[in-house]
Every structure is written in structure tokens, then in C-alpha cells.
């Protein structure tokens, strides 16, 4: 996405878009990680899940923002992160954890996590998208199947 290059309908495509929208912050605030489900399952306390959501949100700037901005800017694009807009964060912080997510005991992907986004998708008629399981960027891009470790010099280059 950051490069704005890929394939569209099987044909090479270069996007003229100068802005990239990122979903960063949705998982952290709306219970999109497995550890959120595990926190509630192990503690049985919504308060523990609430603390986990706050801790994850507080770490975003240190852990992700600089890296993501550099990657996108390196490709001549600007990064926009709507889930980290002050008004969005402030609103989400007024909600109790059980309004943000409903981690299911079955542990089925695509159910319960990021509840607000899934309900919105349904309301907008995006039924199929509302139940899709989360797929992290590194797995969707297959980067997790790398051949070398980051410290190694690639023989393929």
C-alpha cells in the first residue's frame, strides 16, 4: 500500500493517490488482538481488559508511528491514521470495554473483536466484511515467511 503499486484486475497498476489511510489504533482500542481475548478469559474481569486496551493504546506512538510514517513517506505518500484522531480516541475512551469488543469464548476469528467496526460494516451493508477474520499485514504480504533473519545479508539481492 505504501508504494501505491500493485495489480488491479490482474493488470499492473500505479496509484496516483498521495495519501495512505492506515487502520493503526483500531486493534489496540477495540480489542483486536488475541491477547485481549486471553486477558478476559484468564482474568474474567472486564476491568483487566480495559487496562490492557489502555496500555496498548499508550504504546502506539513509541512502537509504531515513527516506523509507519517513515515507510510511507519513503514512497512519496502521506500517512493518515483516523483511529488515532483525538476525537476518535476520546470517544472510544468513554466506552466501557464490553462496548468495544465482545471476545467470544469459542475464540472464533472475526467474531467479537473490533465490535464497533463490525457493527458499522453491517450497518453499511458490508456483511461479508463484517465477519472477516483479522489478517495481520505481515501475514497478508507473506513477509512472515521470510527466508533470512533480519541480521543476515540476503543472498537473493
C-alpha positions in Angstrom: 0.0 0.0 0.0 2.8 2.5 0.9 4.3 2.1 -2.6 1.0 2.6 -4.4 1.9 -0.1 -6.8 0.4 -3.5 -7.4 -2.2 -5.2 -9.5 -5.8 -4.3 -10.3 -7.9 -6.8 -12.1 -4.8 -8.7 -13.0 -3.1 -5.7 -14.6 -0.2 -3.7 -13.2 -1.4 -0.5 -11.5 0.3 2.5 -10.0 -2.0 4.7 -7.9 -1.9 8.4 -8.2 -3.0 8.7 -4.6 -0.7 10.8 -2.4 -2.4 9.8 0.9 -2.5 6.4 2.6 -5.1 5.6 5.2 -4.0 3.3 8.0 -6.1 1.3 10.4 -3.5 1.7 13.1 -5.1 2.0 16.5 -8.3 0.0 15.8 -6.9 -3.3 17.2 -5.4 -1.6 20.2 -8.5 0.3 21.2 -11.2 -2.2 20.1 -9.8 -5.5 21.3 -8.4 -6.8 18.0 -5.6 -8.9 19.4 -5.7 -12.5 20.7 -4.1 -11.2 23.9 -7.2 -9.1 24.6 -9.4 -12.3 24.4 -6.9 -14.1 26.6 -6.8 -11.4 29.2 -10.6 -11.5 29.6 -10.7 -15.3 29.5 -7.9 -15.7 32.2 -8.9 -12.9 34.5 -12.7 -13.0 34.0 -12.6 -9.2 34.6 -13.6 -6.5 32.2 -11.5 -4.1 34.2 -8.4 -6.1 33.3 -9.3 -6.0 29.7 -9.9 -2.2 30.0 -6.4 -1.8 31.4 -4.9 -3.9 28.6 -6.6 -1.7 26.0 -5.3 1.5 27.6 -1.8 0.1 27.8 -1.8 -1.0 24.1 -3.1 2.4 23.0 -0.5 4.2 25.1 2.3 2.2 23.4 1.4 3.1 19.8 3.4 6.2 19.4 6.6 4.6 20.7 6.1 1.3 19.0 4.5 2.1 15.6 4.0 5.7 14.5 7.6 6.6 13.6 8.2 3.4 11.7 5.0 3.5 9.7 5.3 7.2 8.9 8.9 6.6 7.6 7.9 3.7 5.4 5.0 5.6 3.8 6.9 8.8 3.4 9.8 6.9 1.8 7.4 6.1 -1.1 6.3 9.8 -1.5 3.0 9.3 0.3 1.4 10.9 3.4 0.0 8.8 6.2 -3.4 9.4 7.7 -4.5 7.5 10.8 -8.2 8.1 11.5 -8.4 5.8 14.5 -5.8 7.9 16.3 -7.6 11.2 15.7 -8.0 12.9 19.1 -11.8 13.0 18.8 -12.0 9.3 17.9 -9.6 8.3 20.7 -11.5 10.5 23.2 -14.9 9.0 22.2 -13.6 5.4 22.4 -12.1 6.1 25.8 -15.6 6.9 27.1 -16.9 3.4 26.2 -16.6 0.5 28.6 -14.6 -2.5 27.2 -17.8 -4.5 26.7 -19.0 -1.9 24.2 -15.6 -2.0 22.3 -15.4 -5.8 21.9 -17.1 -9.0 22.9 -14.4 -11.6 22.9 -16.1 -14.9 22.4 -15.4 -18.0 24.4 -15.3 -20.0 21.2 -12.3 -18.0 20.1 -13.6 -17.8 16.5 -11.7 -15.3 14.4 -13.9 -12.4 13.1 -16.3 -12.5 16.0 -16.3 -10.2 18.9 -13.1 -8.3 18.2 -13.4 -4.7 17.0 -17.1 -4.9 17.7 -17.8 -1.3 16.8 -16.2 -1.6 13.3 -18.0 -4.9 12.6 -21.4 -3.3 13.6 -20.7 -0.3 11.4 -19.8 -2.6 8.5 -23.1 -4.4 8.9 -25.0 -1.1 9.0 -23.3 0.0 5.8 -24.3 -3.3 4.1 -20.8 -4.8 4.2 -22.0 -8.1 5.7 -19.1 -10.2 4.3 -16.5 -7.7 5.6 -18.2 -7.6 9.0 -17.2 -11.3 9.7 -13.8 -11.5 8.1 -11.1 -12.6 10.5 -8.2 -10.3 11.2 -5.2 -10.9 9.0 -2.1 -9.0 10.1 -0.2 -7.1 7.4 2.9 -9.2 7.7 0.9 -12.4 7.1 -1.1 -10.9 4.2 2.0 -9.8 2.5 3.8 -13.1 3.2 6.7 -11.2 4.8 6.4 -13.5 7.8 7.6 -16.3 5.5 11.0 -14.7 5.0 14.0 -16.8 4.0 16.6 -15.0 6.1 16.7 -13.4 9.5 16.9 -9.6 9.6 20.6 -9.6 10.6 21.6 -11.8 7.7 22.8 -10.5 4.4 20.4 -11.7 1.7 21.9 -13.9 -1.0 18.9 -13.1 -3.2 19.7 -9.4 -3.6 
